């Protein structure tokens, strides 16, 4: 009887830990702060707060999405970047629009598409426009603050090879600084790094499920160039700082472990 009771207690403990793990690791976004030495970006942004979210994979406006918005409302960033994969096969577009509208009320938002978005690109582009979000598809925009300016180069998804940096940056002066928004971080391997101060990306979900002593359960580094293992955090590719954001949502299975949803904040230092 004692053995049976102990087994039941262990089972209950395992279930409780699993639920806690699901709640923390899958639902509650972590706010990370990365300090980047960059004289041009420091000169442009100063003490302004820059945020990045990515890979919503939004089905409906659930706890994870509401917590993301709540945390961003508390942070009050000056600019928000989004780098693709907003959709799932069963996305509720009404609730996606509610998310986007609330996000755009927090700060100006610049967004680019990801591979999951091509199923309904026209609908997504219309939602972005109606929500007041700048949606870049192999395009660049000039952003100005008093006394300085910076180009934002937004690429289409490079996992499906829709990206065209040369088209997107064709109107950007050669001497101008720029931030590149892509979907998969290895896009930084594909273009001349001249003038690029930072690349922001996502796609890999930080590995989504990380096993101790093994790493991500999906070893995507053997796939095409777009999915080499720039799993999470800051890398330098061809001398360019590249940030791989863990994203908000999940793919394939609705679970994360040791790769929490991420709201990334950036500080630029001289």
Beta strands, then each sheet from edge to edge (+ up, - down):
strand 1: 30-37
strand 2: 50-53
strand 3: 79-83
strand 4: 108-112
strand 5: 134-136
strand 6: 139-145
strand 7: 148-154
strand 8: 178-184
strand 9: 196-202
strand 10: 210-211
strand 11: 215-216
strand 12: 233-237
strand 13: 240-244
strand 14: 262-269
sheet 1: 1+ 14+ 2- 3- 4- 5-
sheet 2: 6+ 7- 8- 9- 13- 12+
sheet 3: 10+ 11-
end
